[in-house]
Amino acid sequence: MKKRPRRPRQLVVAINGTKVVKSIFLFIASLVVVFVMSGALTSLKPELRPQASLYGVADELSGAFFATLMGMENQYFASAVPKDQKGFHFSGLSLKLATSINLEDPRSFLGRELPGFEHFDTKIILAGEGTDYTNMPMESPPPSEVIKDEKEANLAELDKLDKDVPKKPAKEPDRSTGKRKAVYIYHTHNTESYLPFLKGETNPNNARHSKVNVTLVGDMFGKALDQQGIGNTVDKTEIEKRLLQKGLKYPQSYNESRLVVKEALAKNDDLEYLIDIHRDSRRKKDTTVEIKGKKYARIAFVVGKKNQSYEKNLKLATEFHHLMEKKYKGLSVGVFAKGEIGDNGIYNQDLSDKALLLEFGGVDNNMEELKNSSNAAADIFSDIFWDAEKVNGRAKDEKKRS
C-alpha cells in the first residue's frame, strides 16, 4: 500500500491588529513621558537638581570627616586631622543628612515651616564678639518714596567729616604705591545712610539719602588709605539713580554696579582690591563698640558663595577679621557667607580674588564713630596690603619713581 506524502507543517501566526495599535501607542506615549520628564528636570532650579543635592551632601561633610574615613585604611591620613576635629558621631551626621536638621543651627528647625525662611541662609564663618544668628547683619530694600521725600542733611554731622582729616598726609609715608591706584572703593547701595546724618529723621527704614550717605564712609576710608601710602580710587557712581533711569529694580543693584566695576578694571590694570562699602540695618547696640575710650562703628565682612573666587576672598576676609580682633578687639562683627539659596551670592566678587564687602556700622552710627572705624580698617588693611607687596618689593621701587 502506497504511503501518502506528509504535508509540511505550517506555522500560523494570528496577529490582533487592535493589540498592535495599542502597543505602538504605548511606546509613543512612553517616549513622550520620558521627554517631558527630562525637560521638567532640566528646567528645575539648580538647587533642586540631583547633582546639586549631591554637592549639598558633600558640603555638609568636613575635610576632617573624609580624612578620618581614609585614616581607617591608612594612618597617615588620620595623623593629618587636627586634634580638636578627631572623631565624629554617625548619629548626628545621619540626623543632619536625613532631616536637614543641624542641632548647632536653630534655623534648621523652622526653615521649611515658615514661608520664605529657607532663603535666610547666611552662614556665620567667624563670629565677632556677641554675634549670633539673632543679630547678624541684614539689609532691606528701601521704600520707593524714601528717596523722593528725603530729609535735610544734618550739617553738624557733616562738619565732622573733614575735621582732623588732612587732604594730604602730614608726612610722606614710609611706604607708597606712588601713582599706582591699587584699591577700588565703590558703593553698590549708594543711598544707604545713617540717622545722625539726616535732620529730624528717627525711622530706621528711612535712613536713605541721595547725597549724604555711605559714600562719605568711602571717602574717609580712601583718605585713611592715603595716609598709609596706598593709592586708591573712590567711586561715587549713583547706582540707584541708574536703576531708575533704566527702569530696573533694587535687587538688580549688583548687576548695575558690576558694569561700573568692570569698566574701572578695563581702564586700570593696576587695580587689585575691590572694596564694596555698605551699611547694616541693625541698631546701635549691635553696631557700636567702645575700644580704649573711643567709640567705633562695628564692621562686618560678607563673602559671596556663588563664585569661583569664594575660597580666596574668604581667606582675605578671614585674615582681615583676625588682625582686626587682635588690634581692635570687638570691632569686627564677624565673617559671613551668603548666597547658597535665593540670594545674590556673587556680590561682584568673581571679578577679583581680592574682593571685599564691608558693612560699616548700622543706621544709628554717627560720623565720629564711622571715621574711627575707617581709620582702623585702613590701618589693618595696610598690614595686609604691604605684607603682600613684600613678595615683589614693588612698593620700594614705586616710591623712588614717585
C-alpha positions in Angstrom: 0.0 0.0 0.0 1.4 3.3 -1.1 2.1 5.8 1.7 0.7 9.3 1.3 3.3 12.0 1.4 3.2 14.1 4.6 2.2 17.7 4.2 4.8 20.1 5.6 3.7 21.6 8.9 2.9 25.3 8.7 3.2 27.8 11.5 0.2 30.0 11.6 0.5 33.3 13.5 -2.6 35.2 14.3 -2.0 39.0 14.7 -4.5 41.0 16.6 -4.5 44.4 14.9 -6.0 46.2 17.9 -3.2 45.0 20.2 -0.5 46.1 17.7 -2.0 49.6 17.6 -2.2 49.7 21.4 1.5 48.7 21.6 2.6 51.3 19.2 0.6 53.9 21.0 2.0 52.8 24.4 5.6 53.0 23.0 5.0 56.6 21.7 3.4 57.6 24.9 6.3 56.3 26.9 8.7 58.3 24.7 6.6 61.4 25.2 6.7 60.9 29.0 10.5 60.4 29.0 11.0 63.6 27.1 8.5 65.6 29.2 10.2 64.4 32.4 13.7 65.2 31.0 12.5 68.7 30.1 11.0 69.2 33.6 14.1 68.0 35.3 16.4 70.3 33.3 14.2 73.3 34.0 14.4 72.8 37.8 16.2 75.3 39.8 19.9 74.4 40.2 19.5 73.7 43.9 16.8 71.1 43.2 18.8 69.1 40.6 20.3 65.7 41.6 23.9 66.8 41.2 23.2 69.9 43.4 21.8 67.6 46.1 25.0 65.5 46.0 27.0 68.7 46.3 24.9 69.7 49.2 25.6 66.4 51.0 29.3 66.7 50.3 29.2 70.3 51.6 27.8 69.1 54.9 30.8 66.8 55.4 34.1 68.4 56.5 37.5 67.6 55.2 38.3 66.1 58.6 35.5 63.6 58.1 36.9 62.3 54.8 40.4 62.3 56.2 39.2 60.2 59.2 37.5 57.7 56.9 40.6 57.3 54.8 42.6 57.1 58.0 40.8 53.9 58.8 42.8 52.3 55.9 45.9 54.5 56.0 47.1 56.0 59.3 49.0 58.8 57.5 45.6 60.4 56.7 44.4 60.2 60.3 47.6 61.9 61.5 46.7 65.0 59.4 43.3 65.5 61.2 43.5 68.3 63.8 43.1 67.1 67.4 40.0 69.2 68.0 38.3 67.6 64.9 39.2 64.0 65.5 36.2 61.7 65.9 32.7 62.2 64.6 29.3 61.0 65.6 27.4 59.0 63.0 24.1 59.6 64.8 24.4 63.4 64.5 25.6 63.1 60.9 22.7 60.8 60.0 20.2 63.1 61.5 21.6 66.0 59.6 21.6 64.2 56.2 18.2 62.6 56.7 16.2 65.6 58.1 18.4 68.6 57.2 18.3 69.5 60.9 21.5 70.8 62.4 21.5 70.8 66.2 24.0 73.7 66.1 21.8 75.9 64.0 18.3 76.5 65.3 17.2 77.9 62.0 17.2 74.4 60.5 14.1 73.6 62.7 12.0 76.3 61.1 13.5 76.5 57.6 10.7 74.6 55.9 7.8 75.7 58.1 7.9 79.5 57.8 7.3 81.0 54.4 10.5 82.5 53.0 12.6 81.5 56.0 14.6 78.9 54.0 16.0 81.8 51.9 17.6 83.3 55.1 20.7 81.2 54.6 23.5 83.5 55.8 26.2 81.4 57.4 28.5 82.6 60.2 32.0 81.7 59.3 33.7 83.6 62.1 31.6 85.3 64.8 32.8 88.5 66.4 32.2 89.5 70.0 28.5 88.9 70.9 27.5 87.8 67.3 25.0 85.0 66.8 22.1 84.2 64.4 19.8 86.7 66.1 21.9 89.8 65.3 23.7 89.0 62.1 24.0 91.8 59.5 20.9 92.3 57.4 19.6 94.7 54.8 16.2 95.5 53.3 15.3 97.4 50.2 14.1 101.0 50.7 10.5 102.0 50.1 10.2 103.8 46.8 9.1 107.0 48.4 12.0 107.4 50.8 14.4 108.9 48.2 11.7 111.2 46.8 11.0 112.7 50.2 14.5 112.6 51.7 15.3 114.6 54.8 17.6 117.6 55.0 21.2 116.7 55.8 22.4 117.3 59.4 25.2 119.9 58.8 26.6 119.4 62.3 27.5 115.9 61.4 28.9 116.8 58.0 31.2 119.4 59.7 32.9 116.4 61.4 33.7 114.8 58.0 36.9 116.7 57.3 37.8 117.5 60.8 41.3 116.2 61.7 41.5 114.5 58.3 44.1 116.3 56.2 43.7 116.1 52.4 47.3 115.0 52.1 49.5 113.0 54.5 51.1 115.2 57.2 54.4 113.5 56.3 55.4 111.3 53.5 54.5 107.6 54.3 57.4 105.2 54.7 55.9 103.1 52.0 53.9 104.2 49.0 52.4 102.8 45.8 53.3 106.0 44.1 51.0 106.8 41.2 49.6 103.3 41.2 45.9 103.0 42.2 45.7 99.5 43.7 42.4 99.8 45.6 39.0 100.5 44.1 36.3 101.6 46.6 32.7 101.6 45.4 29.1 101.6 46.8 26.5 99.3 45.3 23.8 100.5 47.7 24.9 104.1 47.5 21.9 105.7 49.2 22.3 103.8 52.4 22.7 106.5 55.1 22.7 106.9 58.8 20.0 108.6 61.0 22.5 111.1 62.6 23.2 112.3 59.0 19.5 113.2 58.5 18.0 116.1 60.3 14.9 115.1 62.3 14.7 111.5 61.0 14.1 108.7 63.5 12.7 105.9 61.4 15.4 103.4 60.6 13.6 102.4 57.4 14.1 105.9 56.1 17.9 106.0 56.6 18.4 106.8 52.9 19.8 109.9 51.1 20.9 110.5 47.6 23.9 112.6 48.7 24.6 112.2 52.4 25.1 108.5 52.6 27.6 105.6 52.8 29.8 107.2 50.1 31.1 109.5 52.8 32.4 106.5 54.6 34.1 105.5 51.3 35.7 109.0 51.3 37.0 108.6 54.8 38.4 105.1 54.2 40.1 106.3 51.0 41.8 109.2 52.8 42.9 106.9 55.5 44.5 104.6 52.9 46.3 107.7 51.5 47.8 108.1 54.9 49.1 104.6 54.7 50.6 105.3 51.2 48.1 103.1 49.4 46.8 104.6 46.2 43.1 104.2 45.8 40.1 105.3 43.8 36.8 106.2 45.5 33.9 105.7 43.0 30.7 107.5 43.8 28.5 106.4 40.9 24.9 106.8 41.8 23.8 103.2 41.3 20.2 103.7 42.4 19.8 106.6 40.0 21.0 104.5 37.2 18.5 101.8 38.2 15.6 104.3 38.0 16.8 105.6 34.6 16.9 102.1 33.2 13.6 101.0 34.8 15.4 98.4 36.9 14.5 97.2 40.4 16.5 97.5 43.6 17.6 93.8 43.7 19.4 94.4 40.4 21.8 96.8 42.1 24.7 94.4 41.9 24.2 93.9 38.2 24.4 97.6 37.7 27.4 98.2 39.9 29.1 95.3 38.2 29.1 97.3 35.0 30.9 100.1 36.8 33.5 97.9 38.3 34.2 96.1 35.0 34.7 99.5 33.3 37.1 100.5 36.1 39.1 97.3 35.7 39.3 97.7 32.0 40.7 101.3 32.4 43.2 100.5 35.2 45.3 97.3 35.1 46.8 98.2 38.5 43.6 97.6 40.4 44.0 94.7 42.7 41.5 95.1 45.6 37.8 95.7 45.1 36.0 97.0 48.2 32.2 97.5 48.2 31.1 99.5 51.2 27.7 99.2 52.8 25.7 100.0 55.9 24.0 97.4 58.1 20.3 97.9 59.2 20.9 96.8 62.8 20.5 99.2 65.7 23.2 100.8 67.8 23.6 98.2 70.5 24.7 95.7 67.9 26.8 98.0 65.7 28.8 100.0 68.2 31.8 99.2 70.3 34.0 101.2 72.7 37.7 100.5 72.5 40.1 102.3 74.8 37.7 105.2 75.3 36.8 105.7 71.7 33.6 104.6 70.1 33.6 102.7 66.7 31.0 101.6 64.2 31.5 97.8 64.0 32.5 96.3 60.7 31.1 93.1 59.1 32.6 91.1 56.3 30.3 89.5 53.7 31.6 86.9 51.2 29.5 85.5 48.3 29.5 81.8 47.9 28.3 81.6 44.3 31.5 82.4 42.6 34.8 80.7 41.8 36.8 83.2 43.9 34.9 82.3 47.1 37.8 80.5 48.8 40.4 83.2 48.2 38.1 86.0 49.1 37.1 84.2 52.3 40.7 83.8 53.2 41.2 87.5 52.7 38.2 88.4 54.9 39.3 85.9 57.5 42.7 87.4 57.7 41.2 90.9 58.0 38.9 89.7 60.8 41.7 88.1 62.8 44.0 91.1 62.5 41.2 93.4 63.5 40.3 91.3 66.5 44.0 91.3 67.6 44.4 95.1 67.2 40.9 96.4 67.8 39.1 93.8 69.9 35.4 93.8 69.3 35.4 95.9 66.2 34.6 93.1 63.8 31.1 91.8 63.8 32.4 88.6 62.0 32.7 87.0 58.6 29.5 85.8 56.9 29.0 83.7 53.8 25.8 84.4 51.8 24.2 83.2 48.7 23.5 79.4 48.8 19.8 79.9 48.2 17.8 82.8 46.8 20.5 85.5 47.3 22.9 87.3 45.1 25.7 85.2 46.3 28.3 86.8 44.0 28.5 90.5 45.0 30.9 91.1 42.1 33.5 89.1 44.0 34.0 86.9 40.9 35.8 89.8 39.3 38.7 89.5 41.6 40.2 87.1 44.2 40.9 90.2 46.3 37.3 91.4 46.7 35.7 92.5 50.0 32.2 93.6 51.0 32.4 95.7 54.2 29.4 96.8 56.2 30.3 99.9 58.3 28.1 100.3 61.3 24.3 100.5 61.3 21.6 103.1 61.0 22.4 104.8 64.3 26.1 105.3 64.0 27.4 108.9 63.7 30.3 110.5 61.8 32.8 110.3 64.5 32.2 106.5 65.1 32.4 105.9 61.3 35.6 107.9 61.0 37.2 106.0 63.8 36.3 102.7 62.1 37.5 103.9 58.7 40.9 104.8 60.2 41.1 101.4 62.0 40.1 99.5 58.8 42.7 101.3 56.8 45.3 100.5 59.5 44.5 96.8 59.3 44.2 96.8 55.6 47.7 98.4 55.2 49.2 95.5 57.1 47.6 93.0 54.7 48.5 95.1 51.7 52.2 95.7 52.5 52.7 92.1 53.5 51.5 91.1 50.1 53.7 93.7 48.4 56.9 92.3 50.1 56.7 89.4 47.7 58.0 91.5 44.8 59.4 94.6 46.6 57.2 96.8 44.4 56.4 99.5 47.0 60.1 100.4 47.5 60.6 100.8 43.7 57.5 102.8 43.2 58.3 105.3 46.0 61.6 106.0 44.3 59.8 106.6 40.9 57.2 108.9 42.5 
